[in-house]
């Protein structure tokens, strides 16, 4: 859910290809004949699920990047190479189908009435599975998602190399957790209500208590958006009473940037809270999984409550702002808001000390009895 590298989400243009135009794009750029195509929901890019009449793997996702981000080919190149790297390392990540001239992406014009705009186009392998948002999560899959978050960042930070990797230093990228203070300029979108007061409180506490500590956090490459729609799972047990899941797909690398390990676990906790009937219990299971790979330092743990709150604020404020610009996509843009506001308010009502106590005690219990 990228929204511009310079903190100006209003400058992007979402692609407007219809299914026929998208199918023509697949034929012209990749040399594949589409037998079936349907649009997929998206934040500010355009995605299509495509089936082609070709041998071998015949399902893909056509990803058409918004006009703003399409102007940063080095960044998209690095994100795509990171996906290929993770796939080679055994992670369930999509890989690109090459264009007719052997490239992983192509800059194309098109869409309804916007011929002057150019969009970066990629065709990615389709990953099977069910989004986490569509299952009832349990301790087992929350722990696995925590492990995944740590494992992805660790291997990217320690082993991934690319000439353009410096493009992941995205200073004022609005979705990087370090940039919660930049929400000040979008908070108008909330209007005047009790929610706005809580967000203002989050931003002020973040400025005072998190920003000064950033230099003490361990830096890394963040996936940056391990949300409940970007993680796919398959059931790996026959039991309906105690289902077991495995991660079958990691989607959407468009928010990749340099950040800190603790950012990734905070982002995962926040998004796993969204659909949970007991949201405050989620954090401990995700944290336990994360710390089975990368134990947090005392400074990182101490910032966790405000980092999770900060991601709630980012998601809710930027969605409200973007929905004003693109009201036709409001339902998808505000998907987090349905429960997000309630969860953020609950966190602040319960308070940092009590919430963290719950998270840390749950995580501690795993040191005595780790899941099978």
Secondary structure, 3 states (H helix, E strand, C coil): CCCCCCCCHHHCCCCCCCHHHHHHHHHHHHCCCEEEEEEECCCCCEEEEEEECCCCCCEEEEEECCCCHHHCHHHHHHHHHHHHHHHHCCCCECCEECCCCCCCCEEEECCCCCCCCEEEEEEEECCCCEEHHHCCCCHHHHHHHHHHHHHHHHHHHHHCCCCCHHHHCCCCCCCCHHHHHHHHHHHHHHCCCHHHHHHHHHHHHHHHHCHHHHHHCCEEEECCCCCCCCEEEEECCCCCCCCCEEEEEECCCCCCEEEEHHHHHHHHHHHHHCCCCCHHHHHHHHHHHHHCCCCCCHHHHHHHHHHHHHHHHHHHHHHHHHHHHCHHHHHHHCCCHHHHHHHHHHHHHHCHHHHHHHHHHHHHHHCCCCCC
